[in-house]
Amino acid sequence: MGKRTARVTLEDIPFRYDVMWAAAAVIFDVEENIEILSTRRRKATGWKGQGLEMIVQAENNTLENLPDRVSVGEGHTIRVSVEGRRPRCFKCGQKGHVRST
């Protein structure tokens, strides 16, 4: 299989953290298999935090294996969404449907 290009969005990054640190945390285990084509810092929306939008190129299974959330201490998590990836259920953990907890 070939590589595909996708938009990866990180949301709710605490203001005290650098957005590039958050990007490094998301791609930590797959950094050799993923190529970041561009990054754009998103304007903060309210008090929850800032955002980052990355355009990346990688194999489909690499994009599927990116985490849904990254814990950054003090009980705060950064939400990670990948364009074209099926959502993961919050209740059972399976992909393809979403149920609230």
N, CA, C and O atoms as a GROMACS GRO file, in nm:
protein
  404
    1MET      N    1   0.083  -0.119   0.000
    1MET     CA    2   0.000   0.000   0.000
    1MET      C    3   0.087   0.124   0.000
    1MET      O    4   0.198   0.124   0.054
    2GLY      N    5   0.036   0.229  -0.060
    2GLY     CA    6   0.110   0.354  -0.064
    2GLY      C    7   0.075   0.446   0.050
    2GLY      O    8  -0.008   0.416   0.136
    3LYS      N    9   0.140   0.557   0.049
    3LYS     CA   10   0.115   0.657   0.153
    3LYS      C   11  -0.005   0.742   0.115
    3LYS      O   12  -0.038   0.756  -0.003
    4ARG      N   13  -0.069   0.798   0.217
    4ARG     CA   14  -0.178   0.892   0.192
    4ARG      C   15  -0.157   1.016   0.276
    4ARG      O   16  -0.088   1.013   0.378
    5THR      N   17  -0.216   1.124   0.233
    5THR     CA   18  -0.205   1.252   0.302
    5THR      C   19  -0.331   1.273   0.385
    5THR      O   20  -0.442   1.248   0.338
    6ALA      N   21  -0.314   1.318   0.508
    6ALA     CA   22  -0.429   1.339   0.597
    6ALA      C   23  -0.405   1.459   0.686
    6ALA      O   24  -0.291   1.499   0.711
    7ARG      N   25  -0.514   1.516   0.734
    7ARG     CA   26  -0.509   1.628   0.828
    7ARG      C   27  -0.522   1.570   0.969
    7ARG      O   28  -0.617   1.496   0.999
    8VAL      N   29  -0.427   1.603   1.054
    8VAL     CA   30  -0.430   1.560   1.194
    8VAL      C   31  -0.451   1.686   1.278
    8VAL      O   32  -0.374   1.781   1.269
    9THR      N   33  -0.555   1.685   1.360
    9THR     CA   34  -0.590   1.801   1.442
    9THR      C   35  -0.572   1.767   1.589
    9THR      O   36  -0.623   1.666   1.638
   10LEU      N   37  -0.500   1.854   1.659
   10LEU     CA   38  -0.482   1.842   1.804
   10LEU      C   39  -0.561   1.954   1.868
   10LEU      O   40  -0.547   2.070   1.830
   11GLU      N   41  -0.644   1.920   1.965
   11GLU     CA   42  -0.730   2.019   2.030
   11GLU      C   43  -0.710   2.017   2.181
   11GLU      O   44  -0.670   1.916   2.238
   12ASP      N   45  -0.739   2.128   2.243
   12ASP     CA   46  -0.732   2.144   2.389
   12ASP      C   47  -0.590   2.131   2.443
   12ASP      O   48  -0.570   2.073   2.550
   13ILE      N   49  -0.492   2.184   2.371
   13ILE     CA   50  -0.354   2.186   2.420
   13ILE      C   51  -0.346   2.297   2.524
   13ILE      O   52  -0.377   2.412   2.492
   14PRO      N   53  -0.304   2.266   2.646
   14PRO     CA   54  -0.296   2.371   2.750
   14PRO      C   55  -0.208   2.487   2.705
   14PRO      O   56  -0.108   2.467   2.634
   15PHE      N   57  -0.244   2.607   2.746
   15PHE     CA   58  -0.172   2.727   2.704
   15PHE      C   59  -0.027   2.726   2.750
   15PHE      O   60   0.058   2.787   2.685
   16ARG      N   61   0.003   2.658   2.859
   16ARG     CA   62   0.140   2.658   2.910
   16ARG      C   63   0.233   2.565   2.830
   16ARG      O   64   0.354   2.567   2.852
   17TYR      N   65   0.178   2.484   2.739
   17TYR     CA   66   0.259   2.393   2.658
   17TYR      C   67   0.280   2.449   2.518
   17TYR      O   68   0.192   2.514   2.462
   18ASP      N   69   0.397   2.423   2.464
   18ASP     CA   70   0.426   2.458   2.325
   18ASP      C   71   0.353   2.359   2.234
   18ASP      O   72   0.357   2.238   2.260
   19VAL      N   73   0.288   2.408   2.130
   19VAL     CA   74   0.212   2.319   2.042
   19VAL      C   75   0.302   2.218   1.972
   19VAL      O   76   0.257   2.107   1.941
   20MET      N   77   0.427   2.252   1.946
   20MET     CA   78   0.518   2.158   1.881
   20MET      C   79   0.556   2.044   1.974
   20MET      O   80   0.584   1.933   1.928
   21TRP      N   81   0.557   2.069   2.105
   21TRP     CA   82   0.579   1.962   2.201
   21TRP      C   83   0.464   1.863   2.193
   21TRP      O   84   0.484   1.741   2.199
   22ALA      N   85   0.343   1.914   2.180
   22ALA     CA   86   0.226   1.828   2.170
   22ALA      C   87   0.232   1.744   2.043
   22ALA      O   88   0.198   1.625   2.046
   23ALA      N   89   0.275   1.803   1.932
   23ALA     CA   90   0.289   1.729   1.807
   23ALA      C   91   0.390   1.616   1.822
   23ALA      O   92   0.368   1.505   1.773
   24ALA      N   93   0.501   1.644   1.888
   24ALA     CA   94   0.604   1.541   1.910
   24ALA      C   95   0.550   1.427   1.996
   24ALA      O   96   0.584   1.311   1.973
   25ALA      N   97   0.465   1.458   2.093
   25ALA     CA   98   0.407   1.355   2.179
   25ALA      C   99   0.313   1.264   2.100
   25ALA      O  100   0.307   1.144   2.127
   26VAL      N  101   0.241   1.319   2.003
   26VAL     CA  102   0.146   1.241   1.925
   26VAL      C  103   0.218   1.144   1.831
   26VAL      O  104   0.175   1.030   1.816
   27ILE      N  105   0.326   1.188   1.767
   27ILE     CA  106   0.394   1.103   1.669
   27ILE      C  107   0.514   1.030   1.728
   27ILE      O  108   0.596   0.978   1.653
   28PHE      N  109   0.527   1.025   1.859
   28PHE     CA  110   0.645   0.970   1.927
   28PHE      C  111   0.684   0.830   1.878
   28PHE      O  112   0.800   0.809   1.844
   29ASP      N  113   0.591   0.737   1.873
   29ASP     CA  114   0.623   0.599   1.835
   29ASP      C  115   0.634   0.577   1.685
   29ASP      O  116   0.686   0.474   1.643
   30VAL      N  117   0.587   0.670   1.604
   30VAL     CA  118   0.584   0.648   1.459
   30VAL      C  119   0.662   0.755   1.382
   30VAL      O  120   0.641   0.772   1.262
   31GLU      N  121   0.750   0.828   1.450
   31GLU     CA  122   0.816   0.940   1.385
   31GLU      C  123   0.898   0.902   1.263
   31GLU      O  124   0.918   0.985   1.174
   32GLU      N  125   0.948   0.776   1.255
   32GLU     CA  126   1.023   0.733   1.138
   32GLU      C  127   0.933   0.704   1.019
   32GLU      O  128   0.979   0.705   0.904
   33ASN      N  129   0.804   0.679   1.044
   33ASN     CA  130   0.711   0.638   0.939
   33ASN      C  131   0.616   0.748   0.894
   33ASN      O  132   0.529   0.724   0.810
   34ILE      N  133   0.631   0.867   0.947
   34ILE     CA  134   0.537   0.975   0.916
   34ILE      C  135   0.615   1.099   0.874
   34ILE      O  136   0.720   1.131   0.930
   35GLU      N  137   0.562   1.168   0.776
   35GLU     CA  138   0.625   1.291   0.728
   35GLU      C  139   0.528   1.406   0.748
   35GLU      O  140   0.416   1.404   0.697
   36ILE      N  141   0.571   1.507   0.822
   36ILE     CA  142   0.487   1.625   0.845
   36ILE      C  143   0.512   1.723   0.731
   36ILE      O  144   0.624   1.771   0.713
   37LEU      N  145   0.408   1.751   0.654
   37LEU     CA  146   0.420   1.840   0.539
   37LEU      C  147   0.400   1.986   0.578
   37LEU      O  148   0.469   2.074   0.525
   38SER      N  149   0.308   2.013   0.670
   38SER     CA  150   0.288   2.150   0.716
   38SER      C  151   0.219   2.149   0.852
   38SER      O  152   0.154   2.052   0.889
   39THR      N  153   0.237   2.258   0.925
   39THR     CA  154   0.170   2.275   1.054
   39THR      C  155   0.110   2.415   1.060
   39THR      O  156   0.162   2.509   1.000
   40ARG      N  157   0.002   2.425   1.133
   40ARG     CA  158  -0.062   2.556   1.150
   40ARG      C  159  -0.122   2.561   1.289
   40ARG      O  160  -0.204   2.478   1.326
   41ARG      N  161  -0.081   2.660   1.363
   41ARG     CA  162  -0.135   2.679   1.497
   41ARG      C  163  -0.274   2.738   1.484
   41ARG      O  164  -0.295   2.835   1.412
   42ARG      N  165  -0.369   2.679   1.555
   42ARG     CA  166  -0.507   2.726   1.549
   42ARG      C  167  -0.532   2.820   1.666
   42ARG      O  168  -0.480   2.801   1.775
   43LYS      N  169  -0.612   2.919   1.640
   43LYS     CA  170  -0.646   3.017   1.742
   43LYS      C  171  -0.718   2.950   1.858
   43LYS      O  172  -0.801   2.861   1.838
   44ALA      N  173  -0.686   2.992   1.977
   44ALA     CA  174  -0.749   2.936   2.096
   44ALA      C  175  -0.898   2.964   2.095
   44ALA      O  176  -0.942   3.074   2.062
   45THR      N  177  -0.975   2.863   2.130
   45THR     CA  178  -1.120   2.879   2.138
   45THR      C  179  -1.161   2.868   2.283
   45THR      O  180  -1.172   2.759   2.339
   46GLY      N  181  -1.185   2.983   2.344
   46GLY     CA  182  -1.227   2.985   2.483
   46GLY      C  183  -1.113   2.956   2.578
   46GLY      O  184  -0.997   2.985   2.549
   47TRP      N  185  -1.146   2.898   2.690
   47TRP     CA  186  -1.049   2.875   2.797
   47TRP      C  187  -0.986   2.737   2.794
   47TRP      O  188  -0.890   2.712   2.867
   48LYS      N  189  -1.036   2.644   2.710
   48LYS     CA  190  -0.990   2.505   2.713
   48LYS      C  191  -0.848   2.487   2.661
   48LYS      O  192  -0.776   2.400   2.710
   49GLY      N  193  -0.806   2.566   2.566
   49GLY     CA  194  -0.670   2.549   2.516
   49GLY      C  195  -0.656   2.586   2.370
   49GLY      O  196  -0.750   2.633   2.306
   50GLN      N  197  -0.537   2.565   2.321
   50GLN     CA  198  -0.504   2.600   2.183
   50GLN      C  199  -0.508   2.476   2.096
   50GLN      O  200  -0.526   2.364   2.145
   51GLY      N  201  -0.492   2.495   1.966
   51GLY     CA  202  -0.499   2.383   1.874
   51GLY      C  203  -0.385   2.386   1.774
   51GLY      O  204  -0.317   2.487   1.758
   52LEU      N  205  -0.365   2.273   1.708
   52LEU     CA  206  -0.263   2.259   1.605
   52LEU      C  207  -0.320   2.171   1.495
   52LEU      O  208  -0.381   2.068   1.522
   53GLU      N  209  -0.298   2.214   1.372
   53GLU     CA  210  -0.342   2.136   1.257
   53GLU      C  211  -0.218   2.098   1.178
   53GLU      O  212  -0.140   2.185   1.139
   54MET      N  213  -0.200   1.969   1.153
   54MET     CA  214  -0.085   1.920   1.077
   54MET      C  215  -0.134   1.848   0.953
   54MET      O  216  -0.234   1.775   0.957
   55ILE      N  217  -0.065   1.868   0.843
   55ILE     CA  218  -0.087   1.789   0.723
   55ILE      C  219   0.029   1.690   0.719
   55ILE      O  220   0.145   1.729   0.714
   56VAL      N  221  -0.004   1.560   0.722
   56VAL     CA  222   0.098   1.457   0.728
   56VAL      C  223   0.081   1.358   0.614
   56VAL      O  224  -0.025   1.350   0.552
   57GLN      N  225   0.188   1.284   0.588
   57GLN     CA  226   0.184   1.179   0.487
   57GLN      C  227   0.240   1.052   0.550
   57GLN      O  228   0.351   1.052   0.604
   58ALA      N  229   0.163   0.944   0.542
   58ALA     CA  230   0.205   0.818   0.603
   58ALA      C  231   0.121   0.704   0.547
   58ALA      O  232   0.022   0.725   0.479
   59GLU      N  233   0.165   0.582   0.579
   59GLU     CA  234   0.087   0.463   0.545
   59GLU      C  235  -0.044   0.467   0.623
   59GLU      O  236  -0.052   0.527   0.730
   60ASN      N  237  -0.147   0.404   0.569
   60ASN     CA  238  -0.278   0.404   0.634
   60ASN      C  239  -0.273   0.343   0.773
   60ASN      O  240  -0.335   0.395   0.866
   61ASN      N  241  -0.199   0.231   0.790
   61ASN     CA  242  -0.194   0.168   0.923
   61ASN      C  243  -0.122   0.256   1.025
   61ASN      O  244  -0.152   0.249   1.144
   62THR      N  245  -0.026   0.338   0.980
   62THR     CA  246   0.041   0.431   1.070
   62THR      C  247  -0.057   0.537   1.119
   62THR      O  248  -0.059   0.570   1.238
   63LEU      N  249  -0.140   0.589   1.028
   63LEU     CA  250  -0.240   0.689   1.066
   63LEU      C  251  -0.345   0.628   1.159
   63LEU      O  252  -0.392   0.695   1.251
   64GLU      N  253  -0.382   0.503   1.136
   64GLU     CA  254  -0.479   0.436   1.222
   64GLU      C  255  -0.424   0.415   1.363
   64GLU      O  256  -0.500   0.412   1.460
   65ASN      N  257  -0.292   0.401   1.375
   65ASN     CA  258  -0.230   0.374   1.504
   65ASN      C  259  -0.196   0.499   1.585
   65ASN      O  260  -0.147   0.487   1.697
   66LEU      N  261  -0.220   0.617   1.530
   66LEU     CA  262  -0.199   0.739   1.608
   66LEU      C  263  -0.298   0.739   1.724
   66LEU      O  264  -0.411   0.692   1.709
   67PRO      N  265  -0.259   0.791   1.839
   67PRO     CA  266  -0.349   0.788   1.955
   67PRO      C  267  -0.470   0.879   1.937
   67PRO      O  268  -0.464   0.977   1.862
   68ASP      N  269  -0.579   0.846   2.005
   68ASP     CA  270  -0.699   0.930   2.005
   68ASP      C  271  -0.686   1.044   2.104
   68ASP      O  272  -0.741   1.152   2.085
   69ARG      N  273  -0.611   1.017   2.212
   69ARG     CA  274  -0.589   1.116   2.318
   69ARG      C  275  -0.447   1.098   2.370
   69ARG      O  276  -0.392   0.988   2.370
   70VAL      N  277  -0.388   1.210   2.416
   70VAL     CA  278  -0.257   1.207   2.479
   70VAL      C  279  -0.269   1.276   2.614
   70VAL      O  280  -0.313   1.390   2.622
   71SER      N  281  -0.231   1.206   2.721
   71SER     CA  282  -0.234   1.264   2.855
   71SER      C  283  -0.110   1.350   2.876
   71SER      O  284   0.001   1.308   2.844
   72VAL      N  285  -0.130   1.470   2.929
   72VAL     CA  286  -0.018   1.562   2.950
   72VAL      C  287  -0.002   1.601   3.096
   72VAL      O  288   0.052   1.706   3.127
   73GLY      N  289  -0.050   1.517   3.184
   73GLY     CA  290  -0.034   1.544   3.327
   73GLY      C  291  -0.148   1.625   3.384
   73GLY      O  292  -0.224   1.690   3.311
   74GLU      N  293  -0.159   1.620   3.515
   74GLU     CA  294  -0.261   1.694   3.589
   74GLU      C  295  -0.402   1.664   3.539
   74GLU      O  296  -0.491   1.748   3.549
   75GLY      N  297  -0.423   1.544   3.486
   75GLY     CA  298  -0.555   1.504   3.442
   75GLY      C  299  -0.603   1.568   3.313
   75GLY      O  300  -0.722   1.562   3.282
   76HIS      N  301  -0.514   1.630   3.238
   76HIS     CA  302  -0.553   1.695   3.114
   76HIS      C  303  -0.515   1.608   2.994
   76HIS      O  304  -0.406   1.551   2.991
   77THR      N  305  -0.604   1.600   2.896
   77THR     CA  306  -0.574   1.523   2.776
   77THR      C  307  -0.590   1.610   2.652
   77THR      O  308  -0.675   1.698   2.646
   78ILE      N  309  -0.505   1.583   2.554
   78ILE     CA  310  -0.512   1.649   2.424
   78ILE      C  311  -0.589   1.555   2.331
   78ILE      O  312  -0.554   1.438   2.319
   79ARG      N  313  -0.692   1.607   2.267
   79ARG     CA  314  -0.770   1.527   2.173
   79ARG      C  315  -0.701   1.527   2.037
   79ARG      O  316  -0.657   1.631   1.989
   80VAL      N  317  -0.693   1.410   1.975
   80VAL     CA  318  -0.629   1.394   1.845
   80VAL      C  319  -0.732   1.338   1.748
   80VAL      O  320  -0.792   1.234   1.774
   81SER      N  321  -0.752   1.406   1.636
   81SER     CA  322  -0.841   1.352   1.533
   81SER      C  323  -0.765   1.345   1.401
   81SER      O  324  -0.689   1.435   1.366
   82VAL      N  325  -0.788   1.236   1.329
   82VAL     CA  326  -0.721   1.213   1.201
   82VAL      C  327  -0.828   1.207   1.094
   82VAL      O  328  -0.923   1.129   1.104
   83GLU      N  329  -0.813   1.289   0.991
   83GLU     CA  330  -0.909   1.293   0.881
   83GLU      C  331  -0.916   1.155   0.814
   83GLU      O  332  -0.814   1.098   0.777
   84GLY      N  333  -1.037   1.104   0.798
   84GLY     CA  334  -1.057   0.976   0.731
   84GLY      C  335  -1.049   0.855   0.822
   84GLY      O  336  -1.072   0.743   0.778
   85ARG      N  337  -1.018   0.875   0.949
   85ARG     CA  338  -1.010   0.763   1.042
   85ARG      C  339  -1.144   0.745   1.111
   85ARG      O  340  -1.208   0.842   1.152
   86ARG      N  341  -1.186   0.620   1.124
   86ARG     CA  342  -1.313   0.592   1.191
   86ARG      C  343  -1.302   0.630   1.339
   86ARG      O  344  -1.197   0.611   1.400
   87PRO      N  345  -1.410   0.684   1.396
   87PRO     CA  346  -1.405   0.724   1.538
   87PRO      C  347  -1.399   0.602   1.630
   87PRO      O  348  -1.442   0.493   1.593
   88ARG      N  349  -1.346   0.622   1.749
   88ARG     CA  350  -1.337   0.516   1.850
   88ARG      C  351  -1.443   0.543   1.958
   88ARG      O  352  -1.457   0.656   2.005
   89CYS      N  353  -1.515   0.440   1.994
   89CYS     CA  354  -1.619   0.450   2.096
   89CYS      C  355  -1.557   0.479   2.233
   89CYS      O  356  -1.460   0.413   2.272
   90PHE      N  357  -1.611   0.576   2.304
   90PHE     CA  358  -1.561   0.610   2.436
   90PHE      C  359  -1.595   0.502   2.539
   90PHE      O  360  -1.526   0.487   2.639
   91LYS      N  361  -1.702   0.428   2.513
   91LYS     CA  362  -1.749   0.329   2.610
   91LYS      C  363  -1.679   0.194   2.596
   91LYS      O  364  -1.628   0.140   2.694
   92CYS      N  365  -1.675   0.137   2.474
   92CYS     CA  366  -1.620   0.002   2.456
   92CYS      C  367  -1.481   0.002   2.394
   92CYS      O  368  -1.411  -0.099   2.400
   93GLY      N  369  -1.438   0.114   2.333
   93GLY     CA  370  -1.304   0.123   2.276
   93GLY      C  371  -1.293   0.073   2.133
   93GLY      O  372  -1.184   0.081   2.075
   94GLN      N  373  -1.401   0.021   2.074
   94GLN     CA  374  -1.396  -0.028   1.937
   94GLN      C  375  -1.411   0.088   1.839
   94GLN      O  376  -1.466   0.193   1.873
   95LYS      N  377  -1.362   0.067   1.716
   95LYS     CA  378  -1.373   0.171   1.614
   95LYS      C  379  -1.499   0.152   1.532
   95LYS      O  380  -1.549   0.041   1.516
   96GLY      N  381  -1.551   0.263   1.481
   96GLY     CA  382  -1.664   0.258   1.391
   96GLY      C  383  -1.792   0.317   1.445
   96GLY      O  384  -1.883   0.349   1.368
   97HIS      N  385  -1.804   0.332   1.575
   97HIS     CA  386  -1.922   0.395   1.634
   97HIS      C  387  -1.880   0.471   1.759
   97HIS      O  388  -1.772   0.448   1.813
   98VAL      N  389  -1.966   0.562   1.804
   98VAL     CA  390  -1.934   0.642   1.922
   98VAL      C  391  -2.053   0.641   2.016
   98VAL      O  392  -2.166   0.673   1.977
   99ARG      N  393  -2.026   0.606   2.140
   99ARG     CA  394  -2.127   0.616   2.247
   99ARG      C  395  -2.065   0.695   2.360
   99ARG      O  396  -1.946   0.678   2.390
  100SER      N  397  -2.142   0.778   2.422
  100SER     CA  398  -2.089   0.854   2.536
  100SER      C  399  -2.079   0.762   2.657
  100SER      O  400  -2.145   0.658   2.664
  101THR      N  401  -1.996   0.803   2.752
  101THR     CA  402  -1.975   0.720   2.872
  101THR      C  403  -2.085   0.736   2.972
  101THR      O  404  -2.082   0.673   3.077
   0.00000   0.00000   0.00000
